[in-house]
Amino acid sequence: MGKDVTNILVCGVGGQGVILASDVMADTFLEAGYDVKKSEVHGMAQRGGAVVSHVRYGQKVYSPLIRMGEVDYLFSTEKLEVLRWMEYCTPSTVVITDTVQINPPAVNLGEMEYPTDIDDFLKGNFEKVYTVDATEIAKELGNARAANVVLLGVLSKLLGIEEALWKKCLLERLPKKLHELNLQAFEKGRLAV
């Protein structure tokens, strides 16, 4: 994006593979020869709470944390989570998000309603939005938990880093029995762009 460092904010809900996705990103950027810094916050992840990871790469990266207003790519495994991290973004932030809706506890308790206009909001506030039915694609492949890898495929196509590096780093993080499924999910994500 014309800068020395590229900033990717990875967010979602516990159990969606946010940390795995950010680990694969960091590994791939390292393999590609970049300096990489990563930070993550799990919070109440095991109870379906928010999870966020900052991934930064470039020639020289000094801090693992992304400052507000400096996110280049917002990678979200759940649409509502994009809204939570808006202050870190600008209109030029590229948003990659799943269409899946996971109700936060306040919605489940009837204290609030899940916003119905998120898609319009995203289109009105960001120049580039990639909304992908990642969970549905992953379900069709046999495992909804591969949705994060579908989104990784989307990101990989946008960043222009060699596809083989992404696949190598992805497979190194997964048990062998999940390799074929996740390679298919990754490829489906690349085709979605």
C-alpha positions as CSV (number, residue, x, y, z in Angstrom):
1,M,0.0,0.0,0.0
2,G,2.9,2.3,-0.6
3,K,4.2,2.1,2.9
4,D,7.1,0.4,4.6
5,V,4.9,-1.7,6.8
6,T,1.6,-3.4,6.0
7,N,-0.9,-3.7,8.9
8,I,-3.5,-6.4,9.1
9,L,-6.1,-6.6,11.9
10,V,-7.5,-10.1,12.3
11,C,-10.7,-10.3,14.3
12,G,-13.6,-12.6,15.1
13,V,-15.2,-14.7,17.8
14,G,-13.6,-17.4,19.9
15,G,-13.5,-20.7,18.0
16,Q,-13.4,-19.3,14.5
17,G,-9.7,-19.8,14.0
18,V,-8.6,-16.1,14.3
19,I,-5.3,-17.1,15.9
20,L,-4.6,-19.8,13.4
21,A,-5.2,-17.4,10.6
22,S,-2.9,-14.8,12.1
23,D,-0.2,-17.4,12.7
24,V,-0.4,-18.6,9.1
25,M,-0.1,-14.9,7.9
26,A,2.9,-14.3,10.1
27,D,4.6,-17.5,9.0
28,T,4.0,-16.7,5.4
29,F,5.3,-13.1,5.7
30,L,8.5,-14.5,7.4
31,E,8.9,-17.1,4.7
32,A,8.6,-14.3,2.1
33,G,11.6,-12.5,3.8
34,Y,9.8,-9.8,5.7
35,D,10.2,-8.6,9.3
36,V,7.0,-9.6,11.1
37,K,5.5,-8.6,14.5
38,K,2.3,-10.1,15.9
39,S,0.2,-9.5,18.9
40,E,-3.1,-11.2,20.0
41,V,-5.8,-10.8,22.6
42,H,-7.9,-13.8,23.4
43,G,-10.2,-12.3,26.1
44,M,-13.3,-14.5,26.7
45,A,-12.5,-16.4,23.5
46,Q,-13.6,-19.8,24.9
47,R,-17.0,-18.4,25.6
48,G,-17.6,-16.9,22.2
49,G,-16.0,-13.6,23.0
50,A,-14.0,-11.3,20.8
51,V,-10.6,-12.3,19.6
52,V,-8.2,-10.0,17.9
53,S,-4.7,-10.3,16.5
54,H,-2.5,-7.5,15.0
55,V,-0.1,-8.7,12.2
56,R,2.4,-6.3,10.8
57,Y,5.0,-7.0,8.2
58,G,7.5,-5.0,6.1
59,Q,11.2,-4.3,5.8
60,K,11.5,-3.3,9.5
61,V,8.7,-3.5,12.0
62,Y,9.3,-1.9,15.4
63,S,6.0,-2.6,17.3
64,P,3.5,-5.5,17.2
65,L,0.5,-3.2,17.7
66,I,-1.3,-1.3,15.0
67,R,-2.2,2.3,15.8
68,M,-5.7,3.6,15.4
69,G,-6.4,4.7,11.8
70,E,-3.5,2.6,10.4
71,V,-5.1,-0.7,9.4
72,D,-4.5,-1.6,5.8
73,Y,-6.5,-4.9,5.8
74,L,-9.3,-5.8,8.2
75,F,-9.7,-9.6,8.2
76,S,-12.9,-10.5,10.1
77,T,-14.4,-14.0,10.5
78,E,-17.7,-12.3,11.6
79,K,-19.3,-9.2,10.2
80,L,-20.3,-7.5,13.5
81,E,-16.7,-7.6,14.6
82,V,-15.8,-5.2,11.8
83,L,-17.8,-2.6,13.6
84,R,-16.0,-3.2,16.8
85,W,-12.6,-2.3,15.2
86,M,-13.8,0.7,13.0
87,E,-11.6,3.2,14.9
88,Y,-8.5,1.4,13.6
89,C,-9.6,1.8,10.0
90,T,-9.8,4.4,7.3
91,P,-11.9,4.5,4.1
92,S,-9.0,3.0,2.3
93,T,-8.8,-0.1,4.6
94,V,-9.6,-3.2,2.6
95,V,-12.2,-5.2,4.5
96,I,-12.4,-9.0,4.1
97,T,-15.3,-10.6,6.1
98,D,-17.4,-13.7,6.3
99,T,-21.2,-13.3,5.9
100,V,-21.8,-15.4,9.0
101,Q,-23.8,-13.9,11.9
102,I,-22.8,-15.0,15.4
103,N,-25.0,-13.4,18.0
104,P,-23.2,-11.8,20.9
105,P,-24.5,-12.5,24.4
106,A,-26.5,-9.2,24.5
107,V,-28.5,-10.3,21.5
108,N,-29.0,-13.8,22.9
109,L,-30.3,-12.2,26.1
110,G,-32.7,-9.9,24.2
111,E,-30.8,-6.7,25.4
112,M,-30.1,-5.6,21.8
113,E,-30.7,-6.6,18.2
114,Y,-28.2,-7.8,15.7
115,P,-27.7,-4.9,13.2
116,T,-29.4,-5.6,9.9
117,D,-27.6,-2.9,7.8
118,I,-24.0,-4.0,8.3
119,D,-23.5,-4.6,4.5
120,D,-24.7,-1.2,3.6
121,F,-22.6,0.4,6.3
122,L,-19.5,-1.4,5.1
123,K,-20.1,-0.4,1.5
124,G,-20.7,3.2,2.5
125,N,-17.6,3.5,4.7
126,F,-14.9,1.5,2.9
127,E,-13.6,1.7,-0.7
128,K,-13.0,-2.1,-1.0
129,V,-15.1,-4.7,0.8
130,Y,-14.9,-8.4,0.1
131,T,-17.8,-10.1,1.8
132,V,-17.5,-13.9,1.3
133,D,-19.8,-16.7,2.3
134,A,-16.8,-18.4,3.9
135,T,-18.7,-20.5,6.4
136,E,-21.1,-21.7,3.8
137,I,-18.2,-22.6,1.4
138,A,-16.5,-24.4,4.3
139,K,-19.7,-26.3,5.1
140,E,-20.0,-27.4,1.5
141,L,-16.4,-28.8,1.8
142,G,-17.4,-30.7,4.9
143,N,-16.2,-28.6,7.8
144,A,-17.5,-25.1,8.8
145,R,-14.3,-24.5,10.8
146,A,-12.3,-24.1,7.6
147,A,-14.1,-20.7,7.0
148,N,-11.0,-18.9,8.3
149,V,-8.9,-20.6,5.6
150,V,-11.4,-19.6,2.9
151,L,-10.8,-16.0,4.0
152,L,-7.0,-16.6,4.0
153,G,-7.4,-17.5,0.4
154,V,-9.0,-14.2,-0.3
155,L,-6.3,-12.3,1.5
156,S,-3.5,-14.2,-0.3
157,K,-4.9,-13.2,-3.7
158,L,-5.0,-9.5,-2.7
159,L,-1.5,-9.4,-1.2
160,G,0.4,-11.0,-4.1
161,I,2.7,-13.1,-2.0
162,E,3.5,-16.4,-3.7
163,E,0.6,-18.9,-3.3
164,A,3.0,-21.8,-2.6
165,L,4.3,-20.0,0.5
166,W,0.8,-19.6,1.9
167,K,0.0,-23.3,1.3
168,K,3.3,-24.4,2.9
169,C,2.8,-22.3,6.0
170,L,-0.9,-23.4,6.3
171,L,-0.1,-27.1,6.1
172,E,2.7,-26.7,8.6
173,R,0.1,-25.5,11.2
174,L,-2.5,-28.3,10.6
175,P,-2.6,-32.0,11.3
176,K,-2.2,-34.1,8.1
177,K,-5.8,-35.3,8.1
178,L,-7.0,-31.7,7.6
179,H,-4.6,-30.9,4.7
180,E,-6.8,-31.7,1.7
181,L,-9.9,-30.0,3.2
182,N,-8.0,-26.8,4.0
183,L,-6.2,-26.7,0.6
184,Q,-9.6,-26.8,-1.0
185,A,-10.9,-24.1,1.3
186,F,-7.9,-21.9,0.5
187,E,-8.4,-22.4,-3.2
188,K,-12.1,-21.5,-2.9
189,G,-11.2,-18.3,-1.2
190,R,-8.7,-17.4,-4.0
191,L,-11.5,-18.0,-6.5
192,A,-13.9,-15.7,-4.6
193,V,-11.8,-12.6,-5.5
